[in-house]
């Protein structure tokens, strides 16, 4: 019951922060809640150090009961991905399929190896050698841009349509592929697996293609069910079954629940919305999932802030955080730049496309959940737990991306809105 009460109070704090933000900060909701969670965590940590309010032991006992990584990866993520994909325009997504595919697959792989290589070199340089496979593991968990963080900010700022579709499409699809990459490297690092081509292909087929297939099946089934009823309340309840039972089913049978939710959300948002919902029901659908998304998003980042209380930061950790931020930004430049070097040969793009994609490549709770899934005490680096090092560095990158990048991307997007979208495709010279 203590876990339930904690959720209740954190939910109240999340709503209260949103209320204060409306009248005081007037910042984007995700940024305000993340900054508020950080401020509260630092306040509680500071009070604990001076003996006024020590919640460290309480948080240490509570967080394992919550199982934050499972709560996100096998629970909240399904709701947020489904809610985000409901607003994806399938026609616009189809027109950007090559860009999204390259960013989500090739870009994620490039970022994983660039982050891994730079981190390996940096740690060697400072006299703290770490196995390259562990560095690749950090690259895999930090490379996917987090839809939880990205979608909330990009949508509220109303970026140009071409840029918005690319950012949203990449963030919705690359987490599924990124989790597959993380799983392969995780097996190599901790389970003694061998990254043979057949094993990787089989894992990708089961996780990714299986997730897409399940999403098509779920989307088709619930499209038929919703179109078969005129009860507005039942229509909304049927959509609620998708990220609950549908996402749970994906996790149970071992396919990508993330991709299943994206595919089913696109089906409901593009086909079922027009054929199964009346105008009134469409408005109710938008309001219901918008409120759900905002509520869970705020609760998630307060839970992450609660996790901060349990971390003992050392002087060396701040050096790692600074290095991690620089490395991840450099890798993002390469991961976006390489695909667009090829893409520019056939299509014109908005002048701000690459800059927004690079600076808008935010990381969030997904990266932290993957970092926390690393087993504690399994790998020690000069007396320090690898899990602690990677979690601390991940937390620093996540905070920087949401608070700093998220709060400074607004002027970039505002300037981009003043420039017209490019027209059509430029044929490649023969």
C-alpha positions in Angstrom: 0.0 0.0 0.0 3.0 2.3 0.6 3.8 2.2 -3.1 0.2 3.1 -4.0 0.2 6.1 -1.6 3.5 7.3 -3.0 2.0 7.2 -6.5 -1.0 9.2 -5.2 1.2 11.9 -3.6 3.6 12.1 -6.6 0.6 12.5 -8.9 -0.7 15.4 -6.8 2.7 17.0 -6.9 2.8 16.6 -10.7 -0.5 18.3 -11.1 0.5 21.0 -8.6 3.7 21.7 -10.5 1.7 22.0 -13.7 -0.6 24.5 -12.0 2.3 26.6 -10.7 4.0 26.5 -14.1 0.8 28.0 -15.7 1.1 31.1 -13.6 4.8 31.4 -12.7 7.3 29.8 -15.1 5.0 29.4 -18.1 7.5 26.9 -19.6 6.8 23.8 -21.6 5.2 21.3 -19.2 7.8 18.6 -19.6 10.7 21.0 -18.9 8.9 22.6 -15.9 8.1 19.2 -14.3 11.6 17.8 -15.0 13.2 21.0 -13.5 10.7 20.9 -10.6 11.5 17.2 -9.9 15.2 18.0 -10.0 14.8 21.0 -7.6 12.7 18.9 -5.2 15.2 16.1 -5.2 18.1 18.4 -4.6 16.2 20.1 -1.8 15.4 16.8 -0.1 19.0 15.6 -0.6 20.3 18.8 0.9 18.0 18.7 3.9 19.0 15.1 4.5 22.7 16.0 4.6 22.1 18.6 7.3 19.9 16.2 9.3 16.5 17.9 8.8 14.7 15.5 6.5 16.5 12.3 5.6 14.4 10.3 3.0 17.3 8.3 1.6 16.6 5.0 3.5 12.9 5.3 2.6 13.6 5.9 -1.1 16.2 3.0 -1.1 13.5 0.6 0.2 10.6 2.0 -1.9 12.2 2.1 -5.4 13.0 -1.6 -5.6 9.3 -2.3 -4.8 8.3 0.1 -7.7 10.8 -1.5 -10.1 11.1 1.7 -12.0 12.7 0.2 -15.1 9.9 -2.3 -15.5 7.3 0.3 -14.7 8.5 2.4 -17.7 9.6 -0.3 -20.2 6.6 -2.7 -19.6 4.0 -0.2 -18.5 4.0 3.6 -18.9 5.9 3.4 -22.2 2.9 1.7 -23.9 0.5 4.5 -23.0 2.9 7.3 -24.1 3.8 5.7 -27.4 0.2 4.9 -28.2 -0.9 8.4 -27.3 1.9 10.0 -29.4 1.2 7.8 -32.5 -2.5 8.7 -32.5 -1.5 12.2 -33.8 0.8 10.9 -36.6 -0.4 11.7 -40.1 0.1 8.5 -42.1 0.3 10.3 -45.4 3.0 12.6 -44.1 4.8 9.7 -42.5 4.7 7.8 -45.8 6.2 10.8 -47.6 9.1 10.8 -45.0 9.5 7.0 -44.7 13.1 7.0 -46.1 14.2 9.8 -43.8 12.6 8.2 -40.7 13.9 4.7 -41.6 17.5 6.0 -42.0 17.3 8.1 -38.8 15.7 5.4 -36.7 17.9 2.4 -37.9 21.1 3.7 -39.4 21.3 6.8 -37.2 20.8 4.7 -34.0 23.5 2.3 -35.0 25.9 5.1 -35.9 25.3 6.9 -32.6 25.8 3.6 -30.6 29.2 3.0 -32.1 30.3 6.6 -32.1 29.3 7.0 -28.4 31.0 3.7 -27.5 34.2 4.5 -29.3 34.5 8.0 -27.9 33.7 6.9 -24.4 36.2 4.0 -24.7 38.9 6.5 -25.8 38.1 9.0 -23.1 38.2 6.5 -20.2 41.5 5.1 -21.5 42.8 8.7 -21.7 42.0 9.4 -18.0 43.5 6.1 -16.9 40.2 4.2 -16.3 40.2 1.4 -18.9 36.7 -0.1 -19.5 35.9 -3.0 -21.8 34.7 -1.8 -25.2 31.5 -3.9 -24.9 30.5 -1.9 -21.8 31.1 1.3 -23.6 28.9 0.1 -26.5 26.2 -0.8 -24.0 26.1 2.8 -22.9 26.0 3.9 -26.5 23.0 1.6 -27.1 21.0 2.8 -24.1 21.6 6.5 -24.7 21.3 6.7 -28.5 17.5 6.4 -29.1 15.8 9.7 -28.8 13.1 9.4 -26.2 9.5 9.8 -27.5 8.4 10.6 -23.9 10.5 13.8 -23.9 10.5 14.6 -27.6 6.9 14.5 -28.5 5.7 16.7 -25.7 8.0 19.5 -26.6 7.9 19.3 -30.4 4.1 19.2 -30.5 3.7 22.2 -28.2 6.1 24.3 -30.1 4.4 23.5 -33.5 7.6 22.9 -35.5 7.4 23.0 -39.4 5.4 19.9 -40.6 8.3 18.3 -42.5 10.7 18.7 -39.5 8.0 17.7 -36.9 7.1 14.4 -38.8 10.8 13.5 -39.0 11.4 14.1 -35.3 8.2 12.4 -34.2 8.6 9.5 -36.5 12.2 8.9 -35.5 11.5 9.1 -31.8 8.6 6.7 -32.1 10.4 4.0 -34.1 14.0 4.2 -33.0 13.3 3.2 -29.4 12.0 -0.2 -30.6 15.1 -0.7 -32.7 17.4 0.8 -30.0 16.0 -1.7 -27.4 16.9 -4.5 -29.8 20.4 -3.2 -30.2 20.7 -2.8 -26.4 19.4 -6.4 -25.9 22.1 -7.9 -28.2 25.0 -6.0 -26.5 23.6 -6.7 -23.1 23.6 -10.5 -23.9 27.2 -10.2 -25.1 28.3 -8.2 -22.0 26.5 -10.1 -19.2 25.2 -13.4 -20.5 28.2 -14.6 -22.5 26.2 -14.5 -25.8 27.9 -14.3 -29.2 26.8 -11.6 -31.6 26.6 -13.9 -34.6 24.8 -12.7 -37.7 22.1 -15.4 -37.5 21.5 -14.7 -33.8 21.2 -10.9 -34.4 18.8 -11.4 -37.4 16.6 -13.8 -35.4 16.4 -11.4 -32.5 15.6 -8.5 -34.8 12.9 -10.6 -36.6 11.3 -11.7 -33.4 11.4 -8.3 -31.6 11.0 -5.8 -34.4 9.0 -7.6 -37.1 7.0 -9.4 -34.5 6.1 -6.1 -32.8 5.0 -4.6 -36.2 2.9 -7.7 -37.0 1.2 -7.7 -33.5 0.5 -3.9 -33.9 -1.2 -4.6 -37.2 -3.3 -7.3 -35.7 -4.3 -5.3 -32.6 -5.0 -2.2 -34.7 -7.1 -4.2 -37.2 -9.1 -5.9 -34.4 -9.8 -2.7 -32.5 -10.6 -0.8 -35.7 -13.4 -3.4 -36.3 -14.6 -3.3 -32.7 -14.8 0.5 -32.5 -16.5 0.8 -35.9 -19.1 -1.7 -34.7 -20.4 0.4 -31.8 -22.0 3.9 -31.5 -21.4 4.1 -27.7 -19.0 7.0 -27.2 -17.8 5.7 -23.7 -17.2 2.2 -25.0 -15.2 3.6 -28.0 -12.8 5.3 -25.5 -12.6 2.3 -23.3 -11.7 0.1 -26.3 -8.8 2.4 -27.1 -7.7 2.0 -23.4 -7.4 -1.7 -23.8 -4.7 -1.4 -26.5 -1.8 0.1 -24.3 -2.9 -2.1 -21.4 -3.7 -5.6 -22.5 -2.2 -5.2 -25.9 1.2 -3.9 -24.5 1.2 -6.7 -21.9 0.6 -9.3 -24.5 3.6 -8.1 -26.5 5.8 -8.3 -23.5 4.5 -11.8 -22.6 5.1 -13.3 -26.1 8.5 -11.6 -26.4 8.0 -9.0 -29.2 8.5 -5.3 -29.3 5.6 -3.8 -27.4 6.9 -0.3 -28.3 6.6 -0.9 -32.1 3.2 -2.7 -31.6 1.8 0.4 -29.8 3.2 2.8 -32.5 1.7 0.7 -35.3 -1.7 0.2 -33.6 -1.8 3.9 -32.7 -1.2 5.0 -36.3 -4.1 2.7 -37.4 -6.5 4.0 -34.8 -5.4 7.6 -35.4 -5.7 7.5 -39.2 -8.4 5.0 -40.1 -10.5 4.4 -37.1 -10.7 8.1 -36.1 -12.5 9.0 -39.3 -14.7 5.9 -39.8 -15.4 4.9 -36.2 -15.7 8.1 -34.3 -18.1 11.0 -34.7 -17.0 14.6 -34.5 -17.9 14.7 -30.8 -16.1 11.4 -30.2 -13.0 12.6 -32.0 -12.8 15.6 -29.7 -13.3 13.3 -26.6 -10.6 11.0 -28.0 -8.1 13.8 -28.3 -8.9 15.2 -24.9 -8.8 11.9 -23.1 -5.4 10.8 -24.5 -3.9 14.3 -24.2 -4.7 14.4 -20.5 -3.5 10.8 -20.0 -0.2 11.6 -21.7 0.4 14.8 -19.7 -0.5 13.1 -16.4 1.8 10.0 -17.0 4.6 12.2 -18.3 4.6 14.3 -15.2 4.4 11.3 -12.9 7.3 9.6 -14.7 9.7 12.5 -14.3 8.9 12.9 -10.6 9.7 9.2 -10.2 13.0 9.8 -11.9 13.6 12.7 -9.5 12.8 10.4 -6.6 15.5 8.1 -7.9 18.0 10.9 -7.7 17.8 10.9 -3.9 19.3 7.4 -3.8 22.4 8.4 -5.8 25.7 9.3 -4.1 27.5 11.7 -6.4 31.3 11.9 -6.2 33.6 14.4 -7.8 34.6 11.9 -10.5 30.9 11.5 -11.4 30.6 15.1 -12.5 33.6 14.6 -14.9 31.8 11.6 -16.4 28.6 13.6 -16.8 30.3 16.4 -18.6 32.1 14.0 -20.9 28.9 12.1 -21.5 27.1 15.2 -22.6 29.8 16.2 -25.0 30.1 12.7 -26.4 26.4 12.2 -26.9 26.1 15.6 -28.7 29.0 14.8 -31.0 27.5 11.4 -31.8 24.1 13.0 -32.5 25.8 15.3 -35.1 27.3 12.4 -36.9 24.1 10.2 -36.6 22.0 13.0 -38.3 24.7 14.3 -40.6 25.6 11.0 -42.3 22.0 10.1 -43.4 21.2 13.6 -44.6 24.4 13.7 -46.7 22.7 10.9 -48.7 19.2 12.2 -48.5 20.0 15.7 -49.8 20.8 14.2 -53.2 17.2 13.5 -53.8 15.1 15.9 -51.8 15.1 19.5 -50.6 14.8 20.0 -46.9 13.8 22.8 -44.6 17.0 24.8 -43.8 16.6 24.2 -40.1 15.9 20.4 -40.4 19.4 19.1 -39.3 19.8 21.7 -36.6 16.4 20.9 -35.0 17.0 17.2 -35.3 20.4 17.4 -33.7 19.4 19.8 -30.8 16.0 18.2 -30.5 17.4 14.7 -30.0 16.3 14.6 -26.4 16.9 11.7 -24.0 14.5 10.8 -21.2 13.2 8.1 -18.9 13.7 5.4 -21.5 17.5 5.8 -21.3 17.4 5.8 -17.5 15.3 2.6 -17.4 17.7 0.8 -19.7 20.7 2.0 -17.5 19.0 0.8 -14.3 18.4 -2.6 -15.9 22.2 -3.2 -15.8 22.9 -5.7 -13.0 24.5 -4.1 -9.9 27.8 -5.5 -8.8 28.3 -7.6 -12.0 31.1 -5.4 -13.4 33.5 -3.4 -11.2 35.8 -0.7 -12.7 38.6 0.2 -10.4 36.4 -0.4 -7.4 33.4 1.3 -8.8 30.2 -0.4 -9.9 29.6 -0.1 -13.7 25.9 0.3 -13.1 26.5 3.3 -10.9 28.8 4.9 -13.4 26.4 4.4 -16.3 23.3 5.5 -14.4 25.0 8.7 -13.2 26.2 9.6 -16.6 22.8 8.8 -18.1 21.0 10.9 -15.6 23.3 13.9 -16.4 22.7 13.5 -20.1 18.9 13.2 -19.6 18.8 16.3 -17.4 20.9 18.3 -19.8 18.9 17.3 -22.9 15.5 18.1 -21.4 16.3 21.1 -19.3 19.0 22.8 -21.5 18.2 21.5 -25.0 14.5 21.4 -24.4 14.4 25.0 -23.1 16.6 26.5 -25.8 15.2 24.8 -28.8 12.1 27.1 -28.9 13.9 30.1 -30.6 15.3 27.7 -33.2 11.8 26.4 -34.0 10.3 29.9 -34.0 12.8 31.0 -36.6 12.2 27.9 -38.6 8.4 28.7 -38.8 9.2 31.9 -40.6 10.7 29.9 -43.5 8.5 28.2 -46.1 8.6 24.4 -46.4 10.6 23.2 -49.5 8.6 21.9 -52.4 8.7 18.3 -53.6 11.5 16.0 -54.4 14.6 16.8 -56.4 15.4 14.0 -58.9 18.8 12.5 -58.5 21.1 13.3 -61.4 21.6 10.4 -63.8 
